[in-house]
Amino acid sequence: MASNSNRSTVPEAREALNRFKYEVANEIGVPLSQGYNGNLTSYQNGSVGGYMVKKMIEAQEKQMAGK
């Protein structure tokens, strides 16, 4: 079975993840805009996704530690 990485496991979270993506891009200085972002390098795009994962892991670790 092929997986579609564009499909959210929890569809209700799609808008929140989208807002989070733009928040992270702004935080790390990547000029992400609505729609097509073909002008950005793969490094820039990858850094947004990587930093999103890092922040989500940190938040989960804090929650698991009861903080």
PyMOL Python script that loads the backbone (N, CA, C, O; Angstrom):
from pymol import cmd

cmd.read_pdbstr("""\
ATOM      1  N   MET A   1       0.842  -1.183   0.000  1.00  0.00           N
ATOM      2  CA  MET A   1       0.000   0.000   0.000  1.00  0.00           C
ATOM      3  C   MET A   1       0.881   1.237   0.000  1.00  0.00           C
ATOM      4  O   MET A   1       1.731   1.387   0.878  1.00  0.00           O
ATOM      5  N   ALA A   2       0.699   2.102  -0.942  1.00  0.00           N
ATOM      6  CA  ALA A   2       1.463   3.340  -1.029  1.00  0.00           C
ATOM      7  C   ALA A   2       0.881   4.380  -0.088  1.00  0.00           C
ATOM      8  O   ALA A   2      -0.333   4.484   0.083  1.00  0.00           O
ATOM      9  N   SER A   3       1.773   5.141   0.513  1.00  0.00           N
ATOM     10  CA  SER A   3       1.319   6.177   1.447  1.00  0.00           C
ATOM     11  C   SER A   3       1.388   7.534   0.767  1.00  0.00           C
ATOM     12  O   SER A   3       2.283   7.793  -0.038  1.00  0.00           O
ATOM     13  N   ASN A   4       0.436   8.398   1.096  1.00  0.00           N
ATOM     14  CA  ASN A   4       0.415   9.753   0.556  1.00  0.00           C
ATOM     15  C   ASN A   4       0.860  10.689   1.665  1.00  0.00           C
ATOM     16  O   ASN A   4       0.116  10.920   2.619  1.00  0.00           O
ATOM     17  N   SER A   5       2.068  11.231   1.551  1.00  0.00           N
ATOM     18  CA  SER A   5       2.615  12.066   2.619  1.00  0.00           C
ATOM     19  C   SER A   5       1.907  13.413   2.738  1.00  0.00           C
ATOM     20  O   SER A   5       2.129  14.130   3.714  1.00  0.00           O
ATOM     21  N   ASN A   6       1.068  13.776   1.779  1.00  0.00           N
ATOM     22  CA  ASN A   6       0.339  15.039   1.841  1.00  0.00           C
ATOM     23  C   ASN A   6      -0.972  14.913   2.605  1.00  0.00           C
ATOM     24  O   ASN A   6      -1.649  15.913   2.845  1.00  0.00           O
ATOM     25  N   ARG A   7      -1.331  13.704   2.984  1.00  0.00           N
ATOM     26  CA  ARG A   7      -2.591  13.483   3.676  1.00  0.00           C
ATOM     27  C   ARG A   7      -2.320  13.425   5.172  1.00  0.00           C
ATOM     28  O   ARG A   7      -1.498  12.627   5.621  1.00  0.00           O
ATOM     29  N   SER A   8      -2.997  14.256   5.943  1.00  0.00           N
ATOM     30  CA  SER A   8      -2.829  14.285   7.390  1.00  0.00           C
ATOM     31  C   SER A   8      -3.466  13.056   8.001  1.00  0.00           C
ATOM     32  O   SER A   8      -4.530  12.614   7.566  1.00  0.00           O
ATOM     33  N   THR A   9      -2.807  12.501   9.019  1.00  0.00           N
ATOM     34  CA  THR A   9      -3.384  11.402   9.768  1.00  0.00           C
ATOM     35  C   THR A   9      -4.632  11.880  10.489  1.00  0.00           C
ATOM     36  O   THR A   9      -5.620  11.154  10.596  1.00  0.00           O
ATOM     37  N   VAL A  10      -4.577  13.118  10.983  1.00  0.00           N
ATOM     38  CA  VAL A  10      -5.723  13.742  11.645  1.00  0.00           C
ATOM     39  C   VAL A  10      -6.112  14.955  10.795  1.00  0.00           C
ATOM     40  O   VAL A  10      -5.533  16.030  10.948  1.00  0.00           O
ATOM     41  N   PRO A  11      -7.091  14.783   9.902  1.00  0.00           N
ATOM     42  CA  PRO A  11      -7.458  15.868   8.979  1.00  0.00           C
ATOM     43  C   PRO A  11      -7.781  17.187   9.667  1.00  0.00           C
ATOM     44  O   PRO A  11      -7.538  18.253   9.102  1.00  0.00           O
ATOM     45  N   GLU A  12      -8.325  17.129  10.876  1.00  0.00           N
ATOM     46  CA  GLU A  12      -8.677  18.347  11.605  1.00  0.00           C
ATOM     47  C   GLU A  12      -7.443  19.182  11.952  1.00  0.00           C
ATOM     48  O   GLU A  12      -7.565  20.373  12.239  1.00  0.00           O
ATOM     49  N   ALA A  13      -6.274  18.578  11.929  1.00  0.00           N
ATOM     50  CA  ALA A  13      -5.042  19.273  12.296  1.00  0.00           C
ATOM     51  C   ALA A  13      -4.395  19.998  11.110  1.00  0.00           C
ATOM     52  O   ALA A  13      -3.417  20.723  11.291  1.00  0.00           O
ATOM     53  N   ARG A  14      -4.924  19.810   9.919  1.00  0.00           N
ATOM     54  CA  ARG A  14      -4.296  20.374   8.712  1.00  0.00           C
ATOM     55  C   ARG A  14      -4.063  21.883   8.815  1.00  0.00           C
ATOM     56  O   ARG A  14      -2.962  22.356   8.532  1.00  0.00           O
ATOM     57  N   GLU A  15      -5.083  22.641   9.216  1.00  0.00           N
ATOM     58  CA  GLU A  15      -4.947  24.100   9.286  1.00  0.00           C
ATOM     59  C   GLU A  15      -3.949  24.515  10.360  1.00  0.00           C
ATOM     60  O   GLU A  15      -3.169  25.445  10.154  1.00  0.00           O
ATOM     61  N   ALA A  16      -3.965  23.837  11.495  1.00  0.00           N
ATOM     62  CA  ALA A  16      -3.016  24.153  12.571  1.00  0.00           C
ATOM     63  C   ALA A  16      -1.581  23.879  12.125  1.00  0.00           C
ATOM     64  O   ALA A  16      -0.680  24.661  12.426  1.00  0.00           O
ATOM     65  N   LEU A  17      -1.364  22.777  11.413  1.00  0.00           N
ATOM     66  CA  LEU A  17      -0.025  22.466  10.908  1.00  0.00           C
ATOM     67  C   LEU A  17       0.410  23.483   9.853  1.00  0.00           C
ATOM     68  O   LEU A  17       1.583  23.849   9.787  1.00  0.00           O
ATOM     69  N   ASN A  18      -0.521  23.930   9.043  1.00  0.00           N
ATOM     70  CA  ASN A  18      -0.199  24.932   8.038  1.00  0.00           C
ATOM     71  C   ASN A  18       0.227  26.248   8.696  1.00  0.00           C
ATOM     72  O   ASN A  18       1.208  26.866   8.283  1.00  0.00           O
ATOM     73  N   ARG A  19      -0.519  26.672   9.725  1.00  0.00           N
ATOM     74  CA  ARG A  19      -0.138  27.890  10.464  1.00  0.00           C
ATOM     75  C   ARG A  19       1.227  27.715  11.124  1.00  0.00           C
ATOM     76  O   ARG A  19       2.052  28.628  11.121  1.00  0.00           O
ATOM     77  N   PHE A  20       1.451  26.534  11.689  1.00  0.00           N
ATOM     78  CA  PHE A  20       2.722  26.226  12.350  1.00  0.00           C
ATOM     79  C   PHE A  20       3.879  26.311  11.346  1.00  0.00           C
ATOM     80  O   PHE A  20       4.958  26.799  11.680  1.00  0.00           O
ATOM     81  N   LYS A  21       3.652  25.838  10.124  1.00  0.00           N
ATOM     82  CA  LYS A  21       4.675  25.876   9.079  1.00  0.00           C
ATOM     83  C   LYS A  21       5.103  27.318   8.798  1.00  0.00           C
ATOM     84  O   LYS A  21       6.295  27.611   8.705  1.00  0.00           O
ATOM     85  N   TYR A  22       4.127  28.210   8.663  1.00  0.00           N
ATOM     86  CA  TYR A  22       4.456  29.609   8.380  1.00  0.00           C
ATOM     87  C   TYR A  22       5.103  30.290   9.585  1.00  0.00           C
ATOM     88  O   TYR A  22       5.976  31.143   9.422  1.00  0.00           O
ATOM     89  N   GLU A  23       4.683  29.919  10.781  1.00  0.00           N
ATOM     90  CA  GLU A  23       5.292  30.459  12.001  1.00  0.00           C
ATOM     91  C   GLU A  23       6.765  30.058  12.079  1.00  0.00           C
ATOM     92  O   GLU A  23       7.624  30.889  12.372  1.00  0.00           O
ATOM     93  N   VAL A  24       7.051  28.784  11.816  1.00  0.00           N
ATOM     94  CA  VAL A  24       8.425  28.289  11.851  1.00  0.00           C
ATOM     95  C   VAL A  24       9.255  28.948  10.752  1.00  0.00           C
ATOM     96  O   VAL A  24      10.385  29.367  11.003  1.00  0.00           O
ATOM     97  N   ALA A  25       8.718  29.044   9.550  1.00  0.00           N
ATOM     98  CA  ALA A  25       9.451  29.668   8.445  1.00  0.00           C
ATOM     99  C   ALA A  25       9.825  31.104   8.800  1.00  0.00           C
ATOM    100  O   ALA A  25      10.947  31.540   8.544  1.00  0.00           O
ATOM    101  N   ASN A  26       8.893  31.825   9.382  1.00  0.00           N
ATOM    102  CA  ASN A  26       9.158  33.201   9.789  1.00  0.00           C
ATOM    103  C   ASN A  26      10.239  33.241  10.878  1.00  0.00           C
ATOM    104  O   ASN A  26      11.128  34.092  10.859  1.00  0.00           O
ATOM    105  N   GLU A  27      10.140  32.315  11.812  1.00  0.00           N
ATOM    106  CA  GLU A  27      11.086  32.260  12.929  1.00  0.00           C
ATOM    107  C   GLU A  27      12.519  32.019  12.465  1.00  0.00           C
ATOM    108  O   GLU A  27      13.458  32.581  13.030  1.00  0.00           O
ATOM    109  N   ILE A  28      12.692  31.188  11.438  1.00  0.00           N
ATOM    110  CA  ILE A  28      14.048  30.880  10.985  1.00  0.00           C
ATOM    111  C   ILE A  28      14.459  31.688   9.755  1.00  0.00           C
ATOM    112  O   ILE A  28      15.532  31.467   9.194  1.00  0.00           O
ATOM    113  N   GLY A  29      13.601  32.627   9.335  1.00  0.00           N
ATOM    114  CA  GLY A  29      13.968  33.545   8.262  1.00  0.00           C
ATOM    115  C   GLY A  29      13.819  33.025   6.850  1.00  0.00           C
ATOM    116  O   GLY A  29      14.482  33.512   5.934  1.00  0.00           O
ATOM    117  N   VAL A  30      12.953  32.036   6.661  1.00  0.00           N
ATOM    118  CA  VAL A  30      12.701  31.520   5.317  1.00  0.00           C
ATOM    119  C   VAL A  30      11.475  32.248   4.758  1.00  0.00           C
ATOM    120  O   VAL A  30      10.408  32.218   5.370  1.00  0.00           O
ATOM    121  N   PRO A  31      11.620  32.901   3.602  1.00  0.00           N
ATOM    122  CA  PRO A  31      10.519  33.696   3.040  1.00  0.00           C
ATOM    123  C   PRO A  31       9.446  32.845   2.369  1.00  0.00           C
ATOM    124  O   PRO A  31       9.241  32.932   1.158  1.00  0.00           O
ATOM    125  N   LEU A  32       8.765  32.026   3.160  1.00  0.00           N
ATOM    126  CA  LEU A  32       7.718  31.146   2.660  1.00  0.00           C
ATOM    127  C   LEU A  32       6.458  31.963   2.400  1.00  0.00           C
ATOM    128  O   LEU A  32       6.046  32.766   3.237  1.00  0.00           O
ATOM    129  N   SER A  33       5.852  31.753   1.237  1.00  0.00           N
ATOM    130  CA  SER A  33       4.627  32.485   0.910  1.00  0.00           C
ATOM    131  C   SER A  33       3.516  31.495   0.592  1.00  0.00           C
ATOM    132  O   SER A  33       3.775  30.314   0.361  1.00  0.00           O
ATOM    133  N   GLN A  34       2.281  31.979   0.583  1.00  0.00           N
ATOM    134  CA  GLN A  34       1.141  31.138   0.224  1.00  0.00           C
ATOM    135  C   GLN A  34       1.307  30.689  -1.224  1.00  0.00           C
ATOM    136  O   GLN A  34       1.752  31.469  -2.067  1.00  0.00           O
ATOM    137  N   GLY A  35       0.957  29.457  -1.515  1.00  0.00           N
ATOM    138  CA  GLY A  35       1.026  28.961  -2.889  1.00  0.00           C
ATOM    139  C   GLY A  35       2.390  28.436  -3.265  1.00  0.00           C
ATOM    140  O   GLY A  35       3.066  27.800  -2.457  1.00  0.00           O
ATOM    141  N   TYR A  36       2.788  28.699  -4.473  1.00  0.00           N
ATOM    142  CA  TYR A  36       4.021  28.159  -5.052  1.00  0.00           C
ATOM    143  C   TYR A  36       5.253  28.789  -4.424  1.00  0.00           C
ATOM    144  O   TYR A  36       5.342  30.010  -4.295  1.00  0.00           O
ATOM    145  N   ASN A  37       6.207  27.942  -4.033  1.00  0.00           N
ATOM    146  CA  ASN A  37       7.462  28.411  -3.438  1.00  0.00           C
ATOM    147  C   ASN A  37       8.666  27.820  -4.160  1.00  0.00           C
ATOM    148  O   ASN A  37       9.671  27.479  -3.537  1.00  0.00           O
ATOM    149  N   GLY A  38       8.553  27.702  -5.481  1.00  0.00           N
ATOM    150  CA  GLY A  38       9.624  27.130  -6.288  1.00  0.00           C
ATOM    151  C   GLY A  38      10.893  27.967  -6.298  1.00  0.00           C
ATOM    152  O   GLY A  38      11.942  27.502  -6.745  1.00  0.00           O
ATOM    153  N   ASN A  39      10.805  29.190  -5.812  1.00  0.00           N
ATOM    154  CA  ASN A  39      11.981  30.055  -5.768  1.00  0.00           C
ATOM    155  C   ASN A  39      12.884  29.718  -4.575  1.00  0.00           C
ATOM    156  O   ASN A  39      14.022  30.182  -4.509  1.00  0.00           O
ATOM    157  N   LEU A  40      12.384  28.918  -3.640  1.00  0.00           N
ATOM    158  CA  LEU A  40      13.176  28.557  -2.470  1.00  0.00           C
ATOM    159  C   LEU A  40      14.027  27.331  -2.763  1.00  0.00           C
ATOM    160  O   LEU A  40      13.657  26.483  -3.576  1.00  0.00           O
ATOM    161  N   THR A  41      15.167  27.247  -2.095  1.00  0.00           N
ATOM    162  CA  THR A  41      16.045  26.093  -2.285  1.00  0.00           C
ATOM    163  C   THR A  41      15.509  24.911  -1.495  1.00  0.00           C
ATOM    164  O   THR A  41      14.689  25.073  -0.592  1.00  0.00           O
ATOM    165  N   SER A  42      15.980  23.723  -1.844  1.00  0.00           N
ATOM    166  CA  SER A  42      15.572  22.539  -1.091  1.00  0.00           C
ATOM    167  C   SER A  42      16.087  22.632   0.344  1.00  0.00           C
ATOM    168  O   SER A  42      15.452  22.118   1.265  1.00  0.00           O
ATOM    169  N   TYR A  43      17.225  23.277   0.537  1.00  0.00           N
ATOM    170  CA  TYR A  43      17.763  23.482   1.884  1.00  0.00           C
ATOM    171  C   TYR A  43      16.796  24.328   2.721  1.00  0.00           C
ATOM    172  O   TYR A  43      16.519  24.002   3.875  1.00  0.00           O
ATOM    173  N   GLN A  44      16.289  25.410   2.134  1.00  0.00           N
ATOM    174  CA  GLN A  44      15.351  26.266   2.861  1.00  0.00           C
ATOM    175  C   GLN A  44      14.073  25.515   3.206  1.00  0.00           C
ATOM    176  O   GLN A  44      13.609  25.557   4.345  1.00  0.00           O
ATOM    177  N   ASN A  45      13.512  24.831   2.226  1.00  0.00           N
ATOM    178  CA  ASN A  45      12.289  24.069   2.465  1.00  0.00           C
ATOM    179  C   ASN A  45      12.522  22.968   3.493  1.00  0.00           C
ATOM    180  O   ASN A  45      11.693  22.754   4.377  1.00  0.00           O
ATOM    181  N   GLY A  46      13.630  22.280   3.378  1.00  0.00           N
ATOM    182  CA  GLY A  46      13.950  21.208   4.320  1.00  0.00           C
ATOM    183  C   GLY A  46      14.168  21.719   5.728  1.00  0.00           C
ATOM    184  O   GLY A  46      13.821  21.048   6.700  1.00  0.00           O
ATOM    185  N   SER A  47      14.744  22.913   5.842  1.00  0.00           N
ATOM    186  CA  SER A  47      14.984  23.457   7.174  1.00  0.00           C
ATOM    187  C   SER A  47      13.676  23.779   7.883  1.00  0.00           C
ATOM    188  O   SER A  47      13.589  23.656   9.105  1.00  0.00           O
ATOM    189  N   VAL A  48      12.658  24.188   7.132  1.00  0.00           N
ATOM    190  CA  VAL A  48      11.347  24.462   7.731  1.00  0.00           C
ATOM    191  C   VAL A  48      10.769  23.161   8.282  1.00  0.00           C
ATOM    192  O   VAL A  48      10.356  23.107   9.440  1.00  0.00           O
ATOM    193  N   GLY A  49      10.739  22.125   7.467  1.00  0.00           N
ATOM    194  CA  GLY A  49      10.206  20.837   7.908  1.00  0.00           C
ATOM    195  C   GLY A  49      11.003  20.251   9.063  1.00  0.00           C
ATOM    196  O   GLY A  49      10.427  19.720  10.012  1.00  0.00           O
ATOM    197  N   GLY A  50      12.311  20.344   8.984  1.00  0.00           N
ATOM    198  CA  GLY A  50      13.165  19.814  10.045  1.00  0.00           C
ATOM    199  C   GLY A  50      12.959  20.525  11.368  1.00  0.00           C
ATOM    200  O   GLY A  50      12.922  19.896  12.426  1.00  0.00           O
ATOM    201  N   TYR A  51      12.827  21.838  11.303  1.00  0.00           N
ATOM    202  CA  TYR A  51      12.636  22.613  12.528  1.00  0.00           C
ATOM    203  C   TYR A  51      11.245  22.378  13.109  1.00  0.00           C
ATOM    204  O   TYR A  51      11.061  22.404  14.326  1.00  0.00           O
ATOM    205  N   MET A  52      10.265  22.147  12.230  1.00  0.00           N
ATOM    206  CA  MET A  52       8.918  21.819  12.704  1.00  0.00           C
ATOM    207  C   MET A  52       8.957  20.522  13.518  1.00  0.00           C
ATOM    208  O   MET A  52       8.380  20.440  14.602  1.00  0.00           O
ATOM    209  N   VAL A  53       9.639  19.522  12.981  1.00  0.00           N
ATOM    210  CA  VAL A  53       9.746  18.237  13.677  1.00  0.00           C
ATOM    211  C   VAL A  53      10.475  18.416  15.000  1.00  0.00           C
ATOM    212  O   VAL A  53      10.058  17.862  16.017  1.00  0.00           O
ATOM    213  N   LYS A  54      11.548  19.175  14.996  1.00  0.00           N
ATOM    214  CA  LYS A  54      12.308  19.410  16.226  1.00  0.00           C
ATOM    215  C   LYS A  54      11.418  20.039  17.299  1.00  0.00           C
ATOM    216  O   LYS A  54      11.426  19.603  18.451  1.00  0.00           O
ATOM    217  N   LYS A  55      10.653  21.060  16.921  1.00  0.00           N
ATOM    218  CA  LYS A  55       9.775  21.734  17.884  1.00  0.00           C
ATOM    219  C   LYS A  55       8.663  20.814  18.374  1.00  0.00           C
ATOM    220  O   LYS A  55       8.298  20.863  19.548  1.00  0.00           O
ATOM    221  N   MET A  56       8.116  19.969  17.486  1.00  0.00           N
ATOM    222  CA  MET A  56       7.061  19.047  17.896  1.00  0.00           C
ATOM    223  C   MET A  56       7.604  17.994  18.866  1.00  0.00           C
ATOM    224  O   MET A  56       6.929  17.627  19.828  1.00  0.00           O
ATOM    225  N   ILE A  57       8.815  17.513  18.614  1.00  0.00           N
ATOM    226  CA  ILE A  57       9.431  16.535  19.516  1.00  0.00           C
ATOM    227  C   ILE A  57       9.698  17.172  20.877  1.00  0.00           C
ATOM    228  O   ILE A  57       9.431  16.558  21.910  1.00  0.00           O
ATOM    229  N   GLU A  58      10.221  18.395  20.887  1.00  0.00           N
ATOM    230  CA  GLU A  58      10.465  19.090  22.150  1.00  0.00           C
ATOM    231  C   GLU A  58       9.178  19.267  22.945  1.00  0.00           C
ATOM    232  O   GLU A  58       9.162  19.060  24.158  1.00  0.00           O
ATOM    233  N   ALA A  59       8.093  19.651  22.263  1.00  0.00           N
ATOM    234  CA  ALA A  59       6.810  19.841  22.940  1.00  0.00           C
ATOM    235  C   ALA A  59       6.303  18.522  23.515  1.00  0.00           C
ATOM    236  O   ALA A  59       5.784  18.491  24.631  1.00  0.00           O
ATOM    237  N   GLN A  60       6.446  17.453  22.776  1.00  0.00           N
ATOM    238  CA  GLN A  60       5.985  16.144  23.250  1.00  0.00           C
ATOM    239  C   GLN A  60       6.817  15.675  24.438  1.00  0.00           C
ATOM    240  O   GLN A  60       6.273  15.131  25.398  1.00  0.00           O
ATOM    241  N   GLU A  61       8.135  15.882  24.381  1.00  0.00           N
ATOM    242  CA  GLU A  61       8.997  15.506  25.504  1.00  0.00           C
ATOM    243  C   GLU A  61       8.618  16.260  26.769  1.00  0.00           C
ATOM    244  O   GLU A  61       8.589  15.685  27.857  1.00  0.00           O
ATOM    245  N   LYS A  62       8.325  17.566  26.622  1.00  0.00           N
ATOM    246  CA  LYS A  62       7.913  18.363  27.781  1.00  0.00           C
ATOM    247  C   LYS A  62       6.596  17.837  28.337  1.00  0.00           C
ATOM    248  O   LYS A  62       6.430  17.723  29.551  1.00  0.00           O
ATOM    249  N   GLN A  63       5.661  17.516  27.448  1.00  0.00           N
ATOM    250  CA  GLN A  63       4.371  17.003  27.887  1.00  0.00           C
ATOM    251  C   GLN A  63       4.544  15.664  28.613  1.00  0.00           C
ATOM    252  O   GLN A  63       3.904  15.428  29.638  1.00  0.00           O
ATOM    253  N   MET A  64       5.399  14.794  28.088  1.00  0.00           N
ATOM    254  CA  MET A  64       5.622  13.497  28.705  1.00  0.00           C
ATOM    255  C   MET A  64       6.315  13.614  30.062  1.00  0.00           C
ATOM    256  O   MET A  64       6.118  12.783  30.948  1.00  0.00           O
ATOM    257  N   ALA A  65       7.130  14.662  30.207  1.00  0.00           N
ATOM    258  CA  ALA A  65       7.832  14.894  31.462  1.00  0.00           C
ATOM    259  C   ALA A  65       6.943  15.617  32.474  1.00  0.00           C
ATOM    260  O   ALA A  65       7.343  15.833  33.618  1.00  0.00           O
ATOM    261  N   GLY A  66       5.756  15.985  32.052  1.00  0.00           N
ATOM    262  CA  GLY A  66       4.806  16.636  32.944  1.00  0.00           C
ATOM    263  C   GLY A  66       5.071  18.117  33.152  1.00  0.00           C
ATOM    264  O   GLY A  66       4.668  18.692  34.163  1.00  0.00           O
ATOM    265  N   LYS A  67       5.752  18.734  32.188  1.00  0.00           N
ATOM    266  CA  LYS A  67       6.065  20.160  32.310  1.00  0.00           C
ATOM    267  C   LYS A  67       5.132  20.978  31.458  1.00  0.00           C
ATOM    268  O   LYS A  67       5.239  22.204  31.428  1.00  0.00           O
TER     269      LYS A  67
END
""", "prot")
cmd.dss("prot")
cmd.show_as("cartoon", "prot")
cmd.util.cbc("prot")
cmd.orient("prot")
